[in-house]
């Protein structure tokens, strides 16, 4: 992790250095007394007049009795007397529009108005700020198109317009900002294609265009930005293949193309092309072919997200060489399917990933016996999901070694044997999903020790005997399904004391007997109750009518008395 942290911190340090350098130029202020005719003073007052609401009173110092160079958020030059060089007002909740008179602050080098509620268009007059180096307008509600005149600010190093309501196309003229180091246009409504002219930004370190409506192919010209450390294009509508030229970007730390419509195969030597890579996310596209074996060469990788594609073949056996890996997800592909049944052999190497927290391979075609070595994964692991595969064998008792495990999913496989009682020692477990297997034996009483458990899905197995009443001890339990088993005995009334938690309770298709407890009326928040196809009898309690939130109710194929309609008529 030391290498990973140093790389991340290196980029952050560059960004911080930009801000500090600009602020240094603007920190020292001198004044020659109040000059009511000052252009900068009038422009600053016009800015204030554009504010409709100032909930924190940050502009209370902006008045005639105080020189404007001493107003909160304003810095003036120590060289050019009384000229405003920075406007630093971040996260004060200001509401209003940005006055076009701001364009008269011709010595302005830094403007940071992030995290407010500015609306309306970004004034074209900003294009007259030829000395501007940092413009941060993120997290506002600016509308209209990209202010084309900004491309005249040739000294710009940092441009962030993230999370606004800008629309239209990204103008090709942005490629004229040759000194730009950071460009962030994410979370807007930009349409059209990514301008090929962005490839002219040879100094660029970060390009963030995520969450727009961009379409078309990724320009090959982006491969010319050889200093690029972050390329984030996720959540757009981009098509075509990844241009081969992008694999020249050897300085990349983050390569994020998630949720587009990209296709083709992934470059086999991607791990060699990006030796410094920390984040690789190409999930939810249309990629095909095998997972590149070269991934293990990108030894700094922390996050790998390949889910929601059409990858085939084996999972590379040497992923364990990624010592820094924390998040590996390959859900919803076509991995596995080998005739030898050894698709899970890669788990052995993952034991070396001592910082692994998420291991998610649901909905593939992985075959083989669940290896007991899975219990030797990192004790830091939080989430294991191998649901919806073709895995057989038993749940290893040693799984209890994973003391920080919160989510354990092995649903829709071919597991047999008992649910190991020692699983009750996983005190941080919040979700246990073992449905759709061939598990047998009793539901362990020890599951009642899992006080943080919110979801317990054990349906569609061969479990028998009674439902442990102490399962109801978890005040966090929201979803409990044990349908389609061979359970017998009565429904423990303890479940119906969970008035503030249980939302879904499915006991259908078992052999349960006895009465429906009166305490069912305590379940004020219950949304779904399915007790169908059991051997329950007697009269339905009138208290059932108190379950006013219920939307789904199945009581059929039991032996309840005819008063069933009376009990339900108020629901």
Order of alpha helices (4+ residues) and beta strands (2+ residues): alpha-alpha-beta-beta-beta-beta-beta-beta-beta-beta-beta-beta-beta-beta-beta-beta-beta-beta-beta-beta-alpha-beta-beta-beta-beta-beta-beta-alpha-beta-beta-beta-beta-beta-beta-beta-beta-beta-beta-beta-beta-beta-beta-beta-beta-beta-beta-alpha
